[in-house]
Amino acid sequence: MKQTSTHTQKGSATLRKGFLATILFFAIIQLNAADYYWVASAPATWHDATNWSTVSGGTGGDGTPGIADIAVFNAGGTGDCMISSDIMVDGFHILQGYSGSINLVGSPIATITNSGFIQQDGSFYGASAFIEVLSRFTQTGGTFISTDDQLRIGGQYNWNDTIFKQTGGMFFANYGVVAFCPDGVCSALQFVVAVNAGTNFSKVLIEAQSTCSPGTPSSLVVANGQTLNTISELHHADGLVEGQWSCEGELYVHNGADGGNGSISMRGSLYQRYYRFGSNGSTCGLVISKPAGQVEPAVGTSDFAVNSFTLINGSFKMPSDTFLIEGMHSAADTVFAHFNGTLDHNEGWTVFACYDPTSSPVSARVYGHSVSLYNVAFVGAPSAGLFTMEIAATDSFRVENLLVLANGALTGSPVICEGDVTVLAGFQDFSSTLVFFGKDPQVVNASGNPSAFNGNIVLNKELDQVTLLSSLVLDQPSQNLQFAEGNLRTSSSAVLEIHDFVLLTGMHDSSHVVGPVTKNGSQAFTFPTGNGFVYAPIAISGTTDANSSYTCEYILSFIAPSSSGQPVNAPLAVVSDCEQWNLVQNSGTDSVYVTLSWESARSCAVATLLDIDVAYNATNTWNSLGASSPVGTSAAGNVTTATAFQPNGTLTLGSVLTTSIANPEIAGNAMSVYPNPFTTSFVVNATEEVNLIIIDAAGRVVLEQSCREGQNTINTGQLAAGVYTVRLLGSSYDQSSRMVKL
């Protein structure tokens, strides 16, 4: 059925005629309206006055029923009745004892106004008529074979009126439309449809109206415990849909549809499609429960809106643009569920826009097994109380691309995200675990609410890194930032801010923070710093000032402090040229002890632990902070300052002997390699002819070439990013250094 097929030219004329009939009825109600009884004993025509009597079983000849009259069929006349032209009556009642059949011939218009349609016995054949019932349709017996055009149940009703009631008999749809079009006039009313089990409709139009109050829609509800099933088409054109509906064919949502808390189950065994006309229409809950086949968007349908979604069996393909789950929900409603079957996200958006008008906090659930969506937005609608979405997935809830957090809160099972994450100002609380996963770079923009993430965060990326575009604040006790794989990159305008009692676990060479980290509070803290290829922690002791704040960043580089014009004061004899930490006290007045680490993969070689010192540069001069019992070996260890201080500069390893730290630039030999890290090339300054050997992390020689005396440029474009050992071997020289390719 096309969008306009429910309003044919004939139907529009009938609607106008039906409206006039209602007005005329009230105008002539003072006249002597009557019940007209069919008294023919053999087949006869409606329009012959001899077949009607104002008395049951009378002699006939009393005229034909009109707009103010009720046409009654009972045992007083059992002949068949033929209707070949338009009729308009107040009521059409087929009562117990009538054994004939009423046949609409051709395509007449039949309008029934205030007293409705009642069938207790006999047979009714609609042919191709347009039948409009402006009051209740009731069937308790007999056989009703509808029109192949439209049976329209309209009119004005009271709250909870049953406008269509079938408790007995047989109803056959005859491939036509059954249109439920009640009008609440200026009130939002609820109208009920009750059907027998086993009754199927071919095409159904839902059009519950409130003509002078469009902002307060009426609702159409299937009676409790019943299901209304359509074989061919189900159209939701206006109002709210409540109760249980099912569709074995196509589903159409028109621009005036207002959602609802009912459900439409698409359960046909073949291919089914859904349509959306316009950009505003939204239907009730959508349930996919198919023994076989797929439900997918029709050509031209790129958006679809529902109150909730459930996939039980079968296959469902989402629209390519937006699948909107919206509407009012109460506590613990499940708004999205995937139990079995195949869900194809079609690389579109799934937008959760649920709300609650009350002032109490409300939560709704997303549930399922291995739910995987493409782009996801939790936008909510601003509610009087906090609206929380609970992820109740028993396996995982995966977002393959973009995640946008706009309003409300999110809690429950972990959310695995493979794309970018954006937090807007209306979003308040993400207490689920957020897992960054996948092989592509990801960014986090939490500028709307930097403190929104109150659950655990896990970095578990196979490749690449997560970059902050804004500062991110972790301030919940026992909150855990877990480093499994992949780095978190920060900057001076997008700092990772850690508060007391937040846990950081799992840091290593392949997973740490690259860039500045801020620690707020009085607890001792180890900064999870590195440069993307090596993990280089630095720790500070605790303070008594809860307002203390420190920011630290690690730099792996040949900074050559000894030869850059910055003096090294006694007792220091040398400071490391390989790495440094910039540590600044932002607030607080307490002094702290600082612990530096070294590791052979990144640090200048440590020869003698007893001679190791902590060097500090705050005024372009390197001074000793002393060393309190260095711990470890020459390959790896740590050393703590002998005295506490208020840091506001650069720290690195130092030594009281020139031989205790082996810098890449050897005293007495101007041989050097720079820059470190490098990108597509680096420079070797050689004082003699040497052989250059580059070895990767697996111990394989990846590049070997000769270098002449003087400056040599080594092209490294063919090397993958990573940590390499660079060895220079000459007749009087053999030196190895760790270098990083970015």
C-alpha positions in Angstrom: 0.0 0.0 0.0 1.4 3.4 -0.9 1.5 6.3 1.4 -1.6 7.8 -0.1 -3.5 4.6 -0.7 -5.4 4.9 2.5 -7.0 8.2 1.4 -8.4 7.5 -2.0 -10.5 10.1 -3.8 -13.6 8.1 -2.9 -12.4 7.9 0.7 -11.9 11.6 1.0 -15.3 12.3 -0.2 -16.7 9.9 2.3 -14.8 11.5 5.1 -16.4 14.8 4.3 -19.8 13.1 3.9 -19.2 11.3 7.3 -18.4 14.6 9.0 -21.5 16.2 7.6 -23.5 13.2 8.7 -22.4 13.6 12.2 -23.5 17.3 12.2 -26.8 16.6 10.5 -27.5 13.8 13.0 -27.4 16.2 15.9 -29.5 18.7 14.0 -32.3 16.2 13.4 -32.0 14.2 16.5 -35.3 15.8 17.7 -37.1 14.1 14.8 -38.7 10.6 15.2 -35.6 8.5 14.6 -36.5 4.8 14.4 -35.1 1.3 14.3 -35.7 -0.2 10.8 -35.9 -4.0 10.7 -35.1 -6.0 7.6 -38.1 -8.2 6.9 -37.3 -9.8 3.6 -37.4 -13.6 3.6 -35.7 -13.9 0.2 -32.8 -12.1 -1.4 -33.7 -8.5 -1.9 -32.2 -5.0 -2.1 -31.5 -2.5 0.7 -33.1 0.4 -1.3 -36.5 -1.2 -1.7 -38.8 0.2 1.1 -41.0 -2.9 1.1 -38.1 -4.8 2.8 -38.1 -2.6 5.9 -40.4 -2.2 8.8 -40.3 -0.2 12.0 -41.4 -3.4 13.8 -39.4 -6.6 14.0 -41.0 -9.1 11.7 -43.5 -6.5 10.3 -45.1 -6.4 6.9 -42.6 -3.9 5.4 -43.2 -0.8 3.3 -42.1 1.6 6.1 -39.3 3.2 4.0 -35.5 2.7 4.2 -33.3 3.5 7.1 -31.6 7.0 7.0 -29.0 9.0 8.8 -30.8 9.0 12.1 -31.9 5.4 12.0 -30.5 2.0 13.0 -30.7 -0.8 10.5 -31.5 -4.0 12.3 -31.1 -7.5 10.9 -32.6 -10.3 13.1 -34.8 -13.4 12.9 -37.7 -11.3 11.6 -36.2 -11.3 8.1 -33.5 -13.8 7.1 -33.2 -13.0 3.4 -30.0 -11.8 1.9 -29.6 -8.1 1.5 -27.9 -6.4 -1.5 -26.4 -2.9 -1.1 -25.3 -1.4 -4.5 -25.2 2.3 -3.8 -24.2 4.6 -0.9 -25.9 4.4 2.5 -25.7 6.4 5.7 -27.2 5.2 8.9 -26.9 5.8 12.6 -26.3 2.1 13.4 -25.9 -1.2 11.6 -26.9 -4.1 13.8 -26.8 -7.8 12.7 -28.4 -9.6 15.7 -28.8 -13.1 16.8 -31.2 -15.1 14.6 -30.3 -13.6 11.3 -29.0 -16.3 9.0 -28.7 -14.5 5.7 -25.9 -12.5 4.2 -25.4 -8.8 3.6 -23.6 -8.1 0.4 -22.1 -4.8 -0.7 -22.0 -4.9 -4.4 -19.3 -3.0 -6.3 -17.8 -0.1 -4.5 -20.5 1.9 -2.6 -19.8 4.1 0.4 -21.3 2.9 3.7 -21.3 5.4 6.6 -22.4 4.3 10.1 -22.5 7.0 12.7 -23.3 7.1 16.4 -24.8 3.7 17.2 -22.0 1.8 15.6 -21.7 -1.6 13.9 -22.8 -4.8 15.8 -22.6 -8.3 14.4 -23.9 -11.3 16.4 -24.9 -13.6 13.5 -25.1 -14.0 9.8 -22.6 -13.0 7.2 -21.3 -9.7 5.9 -19.4 -9.2 2.6 -17.7 -5.8 2.0 -16.7 -6.3 -1.6 -14.9 -3.1 -2.7 -16.9 -0.7 -0.6 -15.5 2.2 1.5 -16.9 1.5 5.0 -16.7 4.1 7.7 -17.8 3.4 11.2 -17.9 6.6 13.3 -18.6 4.7 16.5 -17.8 1.3 17.9 -17.3 -1.9 15.8 -18.4 -5.0 17.7 -18.4 -8.6 16.5 -19.5 -11.4 18.8 -20.6 -13.9 16.1 -21.2 -14.5 12.5 -18.8 -14.0 9.6 -17.4 -10.6 8.6 -15.5 -10.4 5.3 -14.2 -6.9 5.0 -13.8 -4.7 2.0 -10.7 -4.8 -0.2 -10.7 -1.0 0.0 -11.0 0.4 3.5 -12.8 -0.2 6.7 -12.4 2.9 8.7 -13.1 3.0 12.4 -13.3 6.7 13.2 -15.4 9.1 15.3 -15.2 10.7 18.7 -14.9 8.7 21.9 -14.3 8.8 25.7 -11.2 7.6 27.6 -10.5 3.9 27.3 -13.4 3.3 24.9 -13.1 0.0 23.0 -13.6 1.1 19.4 -13.1 -2.3 17.8 -14.2 -5.4 19.7 -14.2 -9.0 18.4 -15.0 -11.6 21.0 -16.6 -14.2 18.6 -17.3 -15.0 15.0 -14.8 -14.8 12.2 -13.2 -11.7 10.7 -11.5 -11.8 7.3 -9.5 -8.8 6.1 -10.0 -9.5 2.4 -6.7 -7.7 1.4 -8.2 -4.3 2.4 -7.2 -1.7 4.9 -8.6 -1.5 8.4 -8.0 2.0 9.6 -8.2 2.8 13.3 -8.8 6.6 13.3 -10.4 7.6 16.6 -10.4 11.3 17.6 -10.0 12.5 21.1 -10.9 16.0 19.9 -9.3 18.4 22.4 -8.1 15.7 24.8 -5.4 13.0 24.7 -7.4 9.9 25.1 -6.7 6.2 25.0 -8.7 3.9 22.7 -8.8 0.1 22.8 -8.8 -2.6 20.1 -9.8 -6.1 21.1 -9.4 -9.1 18.7 -9.8 -12.8 18.8 -6.7 -15.0 18.8 -6.1 -16.2 15.2 -7.7 -13.1 13.6 -5.3 -11.6 11.0 -5.5 -8.2 9.3 -4.1 -7.6 5.8 -3.3 -3.8 6.1 -3.7 -1.7 9.2 -3.6 2.1 9.6 -3.1 3.5 13.1 -4.2 7.1 13.2 -5.2 8.0 16.8 -6.0 11.7 16.7 -6.4 14.7 19.0 -7.4 17.3 16.4 -7.2 20.5 18.4 -4.3 19.4 20.7 -1.6 18.1 18.4 1.0 18.3 21.1 -0.9 15.9 23.3 -1.4 12.8 21.2 -4.0 10.1 21.8 -3.1 6.4 21.9 -4.4 3.2 20.4 -3.9 0.1 22.5 -4.4 -3.6 21.8 -6.3 -5.1 24.8 -4.2 -6.7 27.5 -3.1 -10.2 26.6 -4.0 -9.9 22.9 -1.9 -9.4 19.8 -3.1 -7.7 16.6 -1.4 -9.3 13.6 -1.0 -7.8 10.1 -0.1 -9.9 7.1 0.8 -7.3 4.5 1.2 -3.7 5.8 1.2 -1.9 9.1 1.0 1.9 9.0 1.6 4.1 12.0 0.4 7.5 10.9 -0.6 9.4 14.1 -0.8 9.1 17.8 0.8 6.6 20.3 0.8 2.9 19.9 0.3 0.7 23.0 -0.1 -3.0 23.5 1.1 -5.9 21.4 1.1 -5.6 17.6 2.8 -7.9 15.0 3.7 -7.5 11.4 4.5 -10.2 8.8 4.9 -7.7 6.0 6.0 -4.1 5.6 6.1 -1.5 8.4 5.4 2.2 7.5 6.0 5.1 10.0 4.5 8.4 8.9 5.4 11.9 9.9 2.7 12.3 12.5 3.5 9.1 14.4 4.1 9.8 18.1 5.9 6.7 19.4 4.3 4.8 22.3 5.2 2.1 24.9 3.7 -0.8 22.9 5.6 -3.1 20.6 5.4 -4.1 17.0 6.9 -7.5 16.4 8.2 -8.2 12.9 7.9 -11.9 12.6 7.4 -12.9 9.0 9.5 -15.8 7.6 10.5 -13.8 4.5 12.2 -10.6 3.7 10.6 -7.5 5.3 11.2 -3.8 5.0 10.5 -0.7 7.1 9.8 2.8 5.8 9.8 6.3 7.3 8.0 9.1 5.6 9.2 12.5 6.8 11.7 13.3 9.5 9.5 13.5 12.6 7.6 10.3 12.9 8.5 7.7 15.6 6.9 4.4 16.4 6.7 2.3 19.5 9.0 -0.6 20.5 10.3 -2.6 17.6 10.8 -6.4 18.1 12.5 -8.6 15.6 11.5 -12.2 16.1 11.8 -13.9 12.7 12.2 -17.7 12.1 14.2 -16.7 9.0 14.9 -13.8 6.7 15.9 -10.2 7.2 14.3 -6.9 8.1 16.0 -4.0 6.4 15.3 -0.4 5.5 13.5 0.3 2.3 15.2 2.3 -0.5 15.1 5.9 0.5 14.8 5.2 4.2 18.0 6.3 5.9 16.6 7.2 9.3 14.2 5.4 11.6 12.9 6.2 15.1 11.5 3.8 17.7 10.7 3.8 21.4 12.7 0.7 22.0 14.4 -2.1 20.1 14.7 -5.9 20.7 16.3 -8.5 18.5 15.3 -12.0 19.4 15.8 -14.0 16.2 16.4 -13.3 12.6 18.4 -10.6 11.0 18.0 -6.8 11.3 19.8 -4.2 9.2 19.8 -0.7 10.7 19.4 2.4 8.5 22.5 3.9 7.0 22.2 7.3 8.8 20.4 7.2 12.2 18.5 4.6 14.2 16.9 6.7 16.9 15.7 5.2 20.2 13.7 7.9 21.9 10.7 8.6 24.0 9.6 8.6 27.7 10.7 5.6 29.8 10.3 4.6 33.4 12.7 2.9 35.8 14.4 -0.3 34.5 12.9 -0.2 31.0 15.0 -2.1 28.5 15.3 0.2 25.5 17.7 -1.9 23.5 18.2 -5.7 23.6 20.0 -8.1 21.4 19.5 -11.7 22.5 20.0 -13.8 19.3 20.1 -13.2 15.6 22.2 -11.0 13.4 22.5 -7.3 13.9 23.9 -5.2 11.0 24.7 -1.7 12.1 25.1 -0.6 8.5 27.8 1.9 9.6 25.2 4.3 10.9 24.4 6.1 14.1 22.5 4.5 17.0 21.2 7.4 19.1 19.7 6.9 22.5 17.4 9.9 23.2 15.3 8.6 26.2 13.9 10.8 28.9 11.7 10.9 32.0 9.5 13.9 32.9 9.6 13.2 36.7 12.1 14.7 39.1 13.3 11.3 40.3 16.4 9.7 38.8 15.5 7.0 36.3 17.5 4.4 34.6 16.9 2.4 31.4 18.8 -0.6 30.1 20.8 -1.7 27.1 21.0 -5.5 27.2 22.3 -8.2 25.0 25.1 -10.6 24.0 28.0 -9.1 22.2 26.2 -5.9 21.2 28.3 -4.2 18.4 27.2 -0.8 17.0 29.1 1.6 14.8 28.5 5.2 15.9 26.7 5.7 19.2 25.3 8.8 20.9 23.7 9.0 24.3 21.9 12.3 23.9 19.0 11.8 26.3 16.4 14.5 26.4 16.8 16.9 29.3 14.9 15.4 32.1 13.7 16.8 35.4 15.8 14.1 37.1 19.1 12.5 36.1 18.4 9.9 33.3 20.9 7.0 33.4 21.5 4.4 30.7 22.6 1.1 32.2 24.7 -1.2 30.0 23.5 -4.7 31.0 25.3 -6.6 28.2 26.2 -10.0 29.4 29.2 -10.2 27.1 30.3 -6.8 25.7 29.0 -3.5 24.4 31.2 -2.4 21.5 31.3 0.9 19.7 33.2 0.4 16.5 33.6 4.1 15.6 32.4 7.3 17.3 31.0 7.6 20.8 29.2 10.8 21.8 28.0 11.5 25.4 25.7 14.4 25.4 23.2 14.1 28.3 22.4 12.0 31.3 24.7 9.3 32.7 26.0 5.8 31.7 26.6 2.9 34.1 26.9 -0.9 34.0 29.0 -3.3 31.9 32.1 -2.2 30.1 31.9 -0.1 26.9 34.5 -1.1 24.3 35.3 1.8 22.0 37.3 1.6 18.8 36.9 5.2 17.7 36.8 8.8 19.1 35.0 9.8 22.3 33.3 13.2 22.8 31.8 14.4 26.0 29.3 17.4 25.9 28.3 19.7 28.8 25.0 17.9 29.5 26.6 14.6 30.3 27.2 14.0 34.0 28.6 10.6 34.8 30.3 7.7 33.0 30.7 5.1 35.7 31.0 2.1 33.4 34.4 0.8 32.4 35.6 2.4 29.2 38.0 0.3 27.1 40.0 1.8 24.3 40.5 -0.9 21.7 41.5 -1.4 18.1 44.3 -0.6 15.6 43.5 3.0 14.7 44.3 6.2 16.5 41.6 7.5 18.8 41.0 10.9 20.4 39.0 12.0 23.5 37.4 15.4 23.7 36.0 15.8 27.2 35.8 19.6 27.1 32.1 19.5 27.9 32.8 17.8 31.3 36.4 16.8 32.0 35.3 15.0 35.2 32.6 12.9 33.6 34.6 9.6 33.6 34.1 8.1 37.1 34.6 4.4 36.1 37.7 2.5 35.2 39.5 3.3 31.9 41.5 0.6 30.1 44.0 1.2 27.3 44.1 -2.0 25.3 45.0 -1.0 21.7 46.7 -3.4 19.4 48.3 -0.5 17.6 48.6 3.3 17.8 47.5 5.5 20.7 44.7 7.6 22.4 45.1 11.3 22.3 43.5 13.8 24.6 42.1 16.9 22.9 41.1 18.4 26.3 42.1 17.8 29.9 40.7 14.6 31.5 40.2 14.4 35.3 40.2 11.1 37.2 39.1 11.8 40.8 37.1 8.9 42.1 38.5 6.7 44.9 39.6 3.2 43.6 39.1 4.3 40.0 41.6 2.5 37.9 43.4 3.6 34.8 44.8 0.4 33.4 47.6 0.3 30.8 47.5 -2.9 28.8 48.6 -1.9 25.3 48.8 1.5 23.6 49.8 4.9 24.8 47.8 7.9 26.1 49.1 11.1 24.6 48.6 14.4 26.4 49.7 18.0 25.8 50.0 21.3 27.7 46.4 22.1 26.8 45.1 18.6 27.3 46.5 17.2 30.5 45.7 14.0 32.3 44.8 15.0 35.9 45.0 12.3 38.6 43.6 12.8 42.2 44.3 10.9 45.4 43.2 7.2 45.7 43.0 6.8 41.9 44.9 3.6 40.8 47.3 3.4 37.9 48.3 -0.1 36.9 50.1 -2.0 34.2 52.4 0.6 32.7 55.2 -0.7 30.5 57.2 0.3 27.4 54.3 -0.2 25.1 51.6 1.4 27.3 52.1 4.7 29.3 51.4 8.4 29.1 53.3 10.5 26.5 53.1 14.1 27.6 52.3 16.0 30.8 50.5 14.3 33.8 49.2 16.3 36.7 48.8 14.8 40.2 46.5 16.6 42.7 46.4 15.7 46.4 48.7 14.7 49.2 49.3 11.0 48.4 52.7 9.8 47.1 52.5 9.2 43.4 54.4 7.6 40.5 53.9 9.4 37.2 53.2 6.9 34.4 55.4 8.8 31.9 57.3 7.7 28.9 58.0 8.8 25.3 55.8 6.3 23.4 58.4 3.6 23.1 59.9 3.4 26.6 58.3 3.7 30.0 60.2 6.1 32.3 58.5 6.5 35.7 59.3 9.2 38.2 57.8 9.3 41.7 57.2 11.9 44.4 56.7 11.4 48.1 53.5 12.3 49.9 52.7 15.6 51.5 50.5 17.0 54.3 48.8 19.5 52.0 45.7 18.2 50.3 45.9 21.1 47.8 49.3 20.1 46.5 49.5 19.8 42.7 52.5 18.7 40.5 52.8 18.3 36.7 55.5 16.1 35.1 56.6 15.3 31.6 59.3 12.9 30.3 61.6 13.7 27.4 64.0 11.1 25.9 66.6 13.0 24.0 70.2 13.8 23.6 70.0 17.1 25.4 73.8 17.3 26.0 73.5 19.5 29.1 77.2 19.3 29.8 78.2 20.8 26.4 75.3 23.3 26.0 76.7 26.0 28.1 74.9 25.0 31.3 77.5 24.5 34.1 77.5 21.4 36.2 78.3 22.3 39.8 80.2 20.1 42.2 79.9 17.6 43.6 78.4 16.6 40.2 81.0 15.7 37.6 78.5 14.7 34.8 74.8 14.6 34.1 72.9 12.3 31.7 72.5 13.4 28.1 69.9 10.7 27.4 66.7 11.7 29.2 65.1 14.2 31.5 61.9 14.9 33.5 60.3 18.3 33.7 58.6 18.5 37.1 56.7 21.6 38.3 54.9 22.2 41.6 51.7 24.0 40.7 50.3 24.6 44.2 51.1 23.7 47.8 54.0 24.6 50.0 55.3 21.2 51.1 58.6 19.9 49.9 58.8 16.4 48.4 61.4 13.7 47.8 61.7 12.7 44.1 62.7 9.2 42.8 64.2 8.8 39.3 64.4 5.5 37.5 66.9 4.2 34.9 66.7 1.3 32.4 69.3 0.3 29.9 66.9 0.6 26.9 66.5 4.3 27.4 69.0 5.6 29.9 72.7 6.4 29.5 74.6 3.4 30.9 75.0 3.4 34.6 78.4 2.1 35.7 78.7 2.5 39.4 75.5 2.8 41.6 77.4 4.3 44.6 78.4 7.3 42.5 74.8 8.0 41.1 73.3 11.3 42.0 70.1 13.3 41.2 70.8 16.3 39.1 68.4 19.3 39.1 68.3 22.3 36.8 66.0 25.2 37.7 68.2 28.2 36.7 70.3 26.9 33.8 72.7 25.3 36.2 72.9 21.6 37.2 73.1 21.0 40.9 73.1 18.0 43.1 70.1 16.9 45.1 72.0 14.0 46.6 71.2 10.4 46.5 69.6 8.2 49.1 70.8 4.6 48.6 70.3 3.8 44.8 68.5 0.6 44.3 69.0 -1.9 41.4 71.7 -2.8 39.0 73.5 -1.0 36.2 70.8 -2.3 33.9 67.8 -0.9 35.8 67.1 0.8 39.1 66.0 4.0 40.9 67.4 6.6 43.1 65.8 9.1 45.5 66.9 12.6 46.3 68.7 12.9 49.7 66.6 16.0 50.5 63.1 17.2 49.9 62.5 20.2 47.8 59.9 22.2 45.8 60.4 21.2 42.2 60.2 23.7 39.4 62.6 22.5 36.8 64.3 19.6 35.1 65.7 16.4 36.7 68.0 13.7 35.3 70.6 11.3 36.5 74.0 12.6 37.5 77.2 11.3 38.9 80.2 12.5 41.0 82.5 10.6 38.6 82.6 11.2 34.8 82.9 7.4 34.3 79.7 6.5 36.2 77.3 7.6 33.4 78.2 6.7 29.8 76.8 9.6 27.7 76.5 9.1 23.9 78.9 11.9 23.4 82.2 10.6 25.0 84.4 13.0 26.8 87.7 13.5 24.9 86.0 12.1 21.7 83.6 14.3 19.8 81.8 11.3 18.3 78.0 11.9 18.5 74.6 10.8 17.1 71.6 13.1 17.0 68.7 13.9 17.1 67.0 11.3 19.4 64.2 10.6 18.8 64.5 10.9 15.0 62.0 10.6 12.1 63.4 10.1 8.6 67.1 10.6 9.3 69.8 11.2 11.9 73.3 12.6 11.9 76.6 10.8 12.9 79.5 13.1 13.7 82.5 10.9 13.4 86.1 11.7 14.4 87.4 8.7 12.4 85.9 6.3 9.8 83.4 4.0 11.5 81.0 1.3 10.6 77.3 2.0 11.5 75.1 -0.9 12.6 71.4 -0.5 13.5 69.8 -3.3 15.4 66.0 -3.6 16.0 64.3 -4.7 19.2 64.3 -8.3 18.1 68.1 -8.3 17.7 68.1 -8.2 13.9 70.5 -6.0 11.9 68.3 -3.7 9.8 70.9 -1.3 8.5 74.7 -1.3 8.1 76.8 1.2 6.3 80.2 3.0 6.5 80.6 6.5 7.8 83.5 8.8 6.8 85.2 11.2 9.2 83.0 14.2 9.7 79.2 14.6 9.4 77.2 11.8 7.9 73.4 11.9 7.3 71.8 8.4 7.8 68.4 8.0 5.9 66.0 5.9 8.0 62.7 6.3 6.0 62.6 2.5 5.5 62.6 1.8 9.3 59.4 1.2 11.2 58.8 3.3 14.3 60.3 1.8 17.4 63.4 1.5 19.6 66.8 0.7 18.0 70.4 0.1 19.1 72.8 2.2 17.1 76.4 1.0 17.2 79.5 2.9 15.9 82.5 0.6 15.4 86.0 2.0 14.5 89.6 1.2 14.9 89.7 3.0 18.3 86.0 3.3 19.0 83.1 1.1 19.9 80.0 2.8 21.2 76.3 1.7 21.3 73.3 4.0 22.0 69.5 3.4 22.2 67.6 5.6 19.8 63.9 6.0 19.0 62.3 6.3 15.5 59.0 8.2 15.7 
